[in-house]
Amino acid sequence: MKLRVLGILSLLVVIIVVTVSSVILTSASRELTQELQINRVAALNRFAQLATDALEDNNTTQLQREMNRYSELYGEGILIHMQGQTLHSGELRDDQPQVRDALGRASLNLSDTTLDPVRAFGTGNQTISRSFGTASQVLGEVVVEVDLDVARQKLRERWLVVGVAALALGTLLLLAAARVTAWVLRPVQRLSKAVHELEATGTTSQLPEAGPPELRELSRSFTTMANTVSQSMESQRRLIADTSHQLRNPVGALRLRIDLLQLALRSEPEKAAAAEVVAELERVEGMLDGVLKLATAEHRASAGAAHADQESQNQRLSVIDPFPILQGEVERASPAAAQTGATIRLSQPPRPITIACNPEELAHMVGELLANAIKYAPAAHIEVATHPAQGGTAVVISDDGPGLPADQRAASTSRFWRAPQHNSIPGNGLGMTIVERLAEANGARLVLEDSKPHGLTVRLEFGGLRKGSDA
């Protein structure tokens, strides 16, 4: 936006500077032309009077002497035609087309004393002419050559001065435009950044009141609104976390009472009914645990988004080697995998790798993904490895189970979402949501892809800190 505004203002500055410079240079050209014309017309009239006097005295010696002196002084030619004789000085001759035209107009008693405007980079000389004689008779014609080189040089010097002044003026105007644009747009840019921060994290810092009065008022209004929204979101998060936490006590007490009740039951139908109640209670406990974990993960994700740049991420997170954590989670999940007939294989990276991540949260994410693979892909072969990714490292967990269609992969990170084909398998639909939020909190990205020829591949893509021993 700043570049667009500066572009428009720069165009206006160029138009203003060029217009003002053109007016000044046109005025300078007209001034020099007028000054030169006044001087040369005075000389033309003087030589017309001298020619009249020479005719009266019948002696042109003095006239020729004056003509020669003038040509030596100004470097301009003079030609006087009178009663069959022609006097000239300098390089002006009556066989030149320009001179013939001037003599022809003067012989008709038509004075030609107007000069064309001086042009800075023009060439050639001009002529002015007039006749002399009595009121009823033309006795001769005078043609004076006008050398414009001196006037052109003066005009070029003025062009230089005006050009330097125009450049300085344009620079000052552009600097002023840049300052004014920055003054006006800086609050807008801060507001835009605050909107993105509020969208990503649910919180934002207070905007400084700067810029025009309208933008200062807008900053105050946005800060008030953002604080209200942040407080509302934080209240909702705390309500969910506190409610989940408080429900654990009555659920625990209820479980204890059911356990005691089971001891008093004798018939098989009663024991079966109690077992169903226990199963539902375990489902509620799992959901409460999932909601608490999700609330914590979303809080961490909001804090991570508030420090979204890579340098802040690296300062906030630990730089770790992920392989020992992957190894620990694989060992922990292996007994459960063996019960379902699944196998887990961990690939050793060819060289040491480091990522910026919270170790406990990485273990939580990998453990959740392994549990999903064991649960939803029984008897599958599960691969755990680290691979280079764009600008960083990916922790990859893949299986050769049934996998998920594209639409289900897209919906898998939604809260409480369960695949229709998995409804018979215990679960609360929060696992992938928690993994995604924790990945965001650690500056990573959760990606679900197809495995070939079948199965599911889950990638945790971390940016930045991949290193090798030969790096």
Solvent accessible surface area in square Angstrom, and as a share of the most:
residue,aa,sasa,rsa
1,M,120,0.53
2,K,73,0.31
3,L,149,0.74
4,R,166,0.61
5,V,47,0.27
6,L,36,0.18
7,G,41,0.39
8,I,110,0.56
9,L,53,0.26
10,S,34,0.22
11,L,108,0.54
12,L,90,0.45
13,V,13,0.08
14,V,81,0.47
15,I,89,0.45
16,I,91,0.46
17,V,16,0.09
18,V,86,0.50
19,T,73,0.43
20,V,67,0.38
21,S,17,0.11
22,S,54,0.35
23,V,96,0.55
24,I,83,0.42
25,L,26,0.13
26,T,72,0.42
27,S,51,0.33
28,A,8,0.06
29,S,15,0.10
30,R,145,0.53
31,E,89,0.40
32,L,7,0.04
33,T,11,0.07
34,Q,109,0.48
35,E,85,0.38
36,L,20,0.10
37,Q,49,0.22
38,I,108,0.55
39,N,78,0.40
40,R,26,0.10
41,V,35,0.20
42,A,60,0.47
43,A,15,0.12
44,L,0,0.00
45,N,65,0.33
46,R,114,0.42
47,F,0,0.00
48,A,3,0.02
49,Q,104,0.46
50,L,41,0.21
51,A,0,0.00
52,T,28,0.16
53,D,53,0.28
54,A,7,0.06
55,L,33,0.16
56,E,135,0.61
57,D,103,0.53
58,N,139,0.71
59,N,81,0.42
60,T,34,0.20
61,T,77,0.45
62,Q,91,0.41
63,L,3,0.01
64,Q,49,0.22
65,R,111,0.41
66,E,24,0.11
67,M,0,0.00
68,N,61,0.31
69,R,120,0.44
70,Y,19,0.07
71,S,13,0.08
72,E,144,0.65
73,L,129,0.64
74,Y,101,0.38
75,G,58,0.56
76,E,1,0.01
77,G,1,0.01
78,I,0,0.00
79,L,0,0.00
80,I,0,0.00
81,H,68,0.30
82,M,0,0.00
83,Q,129,0.57
84,G,74,0.71
85,Q,77,0.34
86,T,46,0.27
87,L,22,0.11
88,H,72,0.32
89,S,6,0.04
90,G,39,0.38
91,E,143,0.64
92,L,6,0.03
93,R,97,0.35
94,D,64,0.33
95,D,96,0.50
96,Q,64,0.29
97,P,90,0.57
98,Q,84,0.38
99,V,1,0.00
100,R,126,0.46
101,D,82,0.42
102,A,1,0.01
103,L,26,0.13
104,G,35,0.34
105,R,94,0.34
106,A,0,0.00
107,S,56,0.36
108,L,129,0.64
109,N,101,0.52
110,L,97,0.48
111,S,79,0.51
112,D,37,0.19
113,T,37,0.22
114,T,99,0.57
115,L,8,0.04
116,D,91,0.47
117,P,79,0.50
118,V,3,0.02
119,R,167,0.61
120,A,4,0.03
121,F,147,0.61
122,G,27,0.26
123,T,127,0.74
124,G,49,0.47
125,N,58,0.30
126,Q,34,0.15
127,T,17,0.10
128,I,1,0.00
129,S,0,0.00
130,R,67,0.24
131,S,9,0.06
132,F,10,0.04
133,G,33,0.32
134,T,86,0.50
135,A,119,0.92
136,S,112,0.72
137,Q,108,0.48
138,V,56,0.32
139,L,35,0.18
140,G,2,0.02
141,E,16,0.07
142,V,0,0.00
143,V,0,0.00
144,V,0,0.00
145,E,26,0.12
146,V,0,0.00
147,D,35,0.18
148,L,4,0.02
149,D,80,0.42
150,V,100,0.58
151,A,8,0.06
152,R,13,0.05
153,Q,82,0.36
154,K,89,0.38
155,L,3,0.02
156,R,79,0.29
157,E,91,0.41
158,R,83,0.30
159,W,110,0.39
160,L,125,0.62
161,V,101,0.58
162,V,18,0.10
163,G,39,0.37
164,V,92,0.53
165,A,57,0.44
166,A,18,0.14
167,L,134,0.67
168,A,52,0.41
169,L,74,0.37
170,G,11,0.10
171,T,65,0.38
172,L,114,0.57
173,L,59,0.30
174,L,71,0.35
175,L,105,0.52
176,A,52,0.40
177,A,13,0.10
178,A,33,0.26
179,R,182,0.66
180,V,82,0.47
181,T,3,0.02
182,A,17,0.13
183,W,125,0.44
184,V,50,0.29
185,L,8,0.04
186,R,108,0.40
187,P,5,0.03
188,V,44,0.25
189,Q,91,0.40
190,R,81,0.30
191,L,30,0.15
192,S,53,0.34
193,K,150,0.63
194,A,4,0.03
195,V,67,0.39
196,H,117,0.52
197,E,51,0.23
198,L,23,0.11
199,E,140,0.63
200,A,63,0.49
201,T,9,0.05
202,G,3,0.03
203,T,70,0.41
204,T,22,0.13
205,S,77,0.49
206,Q,139,0.62
207,L,16,0.08
208,P,70,0.44
209,E,87,0.39
210,A,35,0.27
211,G,4,0.03
212,P,22,0.14
213,P,83,0.52
214,E,129,0.58
215,L,30,0.15
216,R,82,0.30
217,E,91,0.41
218,L,83,0.41
219,S,4,0.03
220,R,99,0.36
221,S,58,0.38
222,F,18,0.07
223,T,11,0.06
224,T,89,0.51
225,M,93,0.42
226,A,0,0.00
227,N,68,0.35
228,T,84,0.49
229,V,53,0.31
230,S,18,0.12
231,Q,122,0.54
232,S,53,0.34
233,M,96,0.43
234,E,51,0.23
235,S,67,0.43
236,Q,108,0.48
237,R,61,0.22
238,R,142,0.52
239,L,120,0.60
240,I,90,0.46
241,A,21,0.17
242,D,82,0.43
243,T,61,0.35
244,S,5,0.03
245,H,102,0.45
246,Q,112,0.50
247,L,79,0.39
248,R,103,0.38
249,N,105,0.54
250,P,74,0.46
251,V,17,0.10
252,G,36,0.34
253,A,50,0.39
254,L,88,0.44
255,R,71,0.26
256,L,110,0.55
257,R,173,0.63
258,I,15,0.07
259,D,55,0.28
260,L,107,0.53
261,L,99,0.49
262,Q,62,0.28
263,L,134,0.67
264,A,69,0.53
265,L,28,0.14
266,R,179,0.65
267,S,46,0.30
268,E,126,0.56
269,P,100,0.63
270,E,79,0.36
271,K,89,0.38
272,A,57,0.44
273,A,54,0.42
274,A,7,0.06
275,A,53,0.41
276,E,119,0.53
277,V,75,0.43
278,V,21,0.12
279,A,55,0.43
280,E,99,0.44
281,L,10,0.05
282,E,84,0.38
283,R,133,0.48
284,V,65,0.37
285,E,49,0.22
286,G,30,0.29
287,M,53,0.24
288,L,16,0.08
289,D,50,0.26
290,G,4,0.04
291,V,23,0.13
292,L,41,0.21
293,K,93,0.39
294,L,10,0.05
295,A,6,0.05
296,T,83,0.48
297,A,0,0.00
298,E,40,0.18
299,H,85,0.38
300,R,48,0.17
301,A,9,0.07
302,S,37,0.24
303,A,39,0.30
304,G,1,0.01
305,A,34,0.26
306,A,47,0.36
307,H,81,0.36
308,A,76,0.59
309,D,81,0.42
310,Q,84,0.37
311,E,120,0.54
312,S,29,0.19
313,Q,11,0.05
314,N,42,0.22
315,Q,141,0.62
316,R,75,0.28
317,L,17,0.08
318,S,54,0.35
319,V,82,0.47
320,I,25,0.13
321,D,63,0.33
322,P,1,0.01
323,F,30,0.13
324,P,77,0.49
325,I,33,0.17
326,L,0,0.00
327,Q,80,0.36
328,G,25,0.24
329,E,18,0.08
330,V,15,0.09
331,E,115,0.52
332,R,162,0.59
333,A,17,0.13
334,S,44,0.28
335,P,83,0.52
336,A,48,0.37
337,A,2,0.02
338,A,73,0.57
339,Q,159,0.71
340,T,54,0.32
341,G,46,0.45
342,A,6,0.04
343,T,77,0.45
344,I,30,0.15
345,R,128,0.47
346,L,37,0.19
347,S,32,0.21
348,Q,127,0.57
349,P,15,0.10
350,P,132,0.83
351,R,92,0.34
352,P,83,0.52
353,I,10,0.05
354,T,33,0.19
355,I,2,0.01
356,A,7,0.05
357,C,0,0.00
358,N,47,0.24
359,P,51,0.32
360,E,142,0.64
361,E,23,0.10
362,L,0,0.00
363,A,25,0.19
364,H,57,0.25
365,M,0,0.00
366,V,0,0.00
367,G,21,0.21
368,E,40,0.18
369,L,7,0.03
370,L,0,0.00
371,A,48,0.37
372,N,28,0.14
373,A,11,0.08
374,I,12,0.06
375,K,78,0.33
376,Y,48,0.18
377,A,5,0.04
378,P,82,0.52
379,A,74,0.58
380,A,8,0.06
381,H,72,0.32
382,I,0,0.00
383,E,42,0.19
384,V,0,0.00
385,A,10,0.08
386,T,11,0.07
387,H,85,0.38
388,P,84,0.53
389,A,20,0.15
390,Q,186,0.82
391,G,64,0.62
392,G,1,0.01
393,T,1,0.01
394,A,0,0.00
395,V,1,0.01
396,V,13,0.07
397,I,5,0.02
398,S,25,0.16
399,D,15,0.08
400,D,61,0.32
401,G,9,0.09
402,P,100,0.63
403,G,14,0.14
404,L,25,0.12
405,P,70,0.44
406,A,68,0.53
407,D,102,0.53
408,Q,28,0.12
409,R,46,0.17
410,A,86,0.67
411,A,31,0.24
412,S,8,0.05
413,T,26,0.15
414,S,56,0.36
415,R,120,0.44
416,F,99,0.41
417,W,68,0.24
418,R,54,0.20
419,A,3,0.03
420,P,89,0.56
421,Q,95,0.42
422,H,21,0.09
423,N,104,0.53
424,S,105,0.68
425,I,45,0.23
426,P,113,0.71
427,G,23,0.23
428,N,36,0.19
429,G,15,0.15
430,L,1,0.00
431,G,12,0.12
432,M,24,0.11
433,T,0,0.00
434,I,4,0.02
435,V,0,0.00
436,E,41,0.19
437,R,52,0.19
438,L,7,0.03
439,A,0,0.00
440,E,81,0.36
441,A,0,0.00
442,N,3,0.02
443,G,37,0.36
444,A,13,0.10
445,R,147,0.54
446,L,23,0.11
447,V,26,0.15
448,L,29,0.14
449,E,71,0.32
450,D,73,0.38
451,S,16,0.11
452,K,175,0.74
453,P,122,0.77
454,H,98,0.44
455,G,3,0.03
456,L,29,0.14
457,T,18,0.10
458,V,11,0.06
459,R,44,0.16
460,L,0,0.00
461,E,33,0.15
462,F,7,0.03
463,G,28,0.27
464,G,41,0.40
465,L,37,0.19
466,R,87,0.32
467,K,115,0.49
468,G,15,0.15
469,S,91,0.59
470,D,110,0.57
471,A,115,0.89
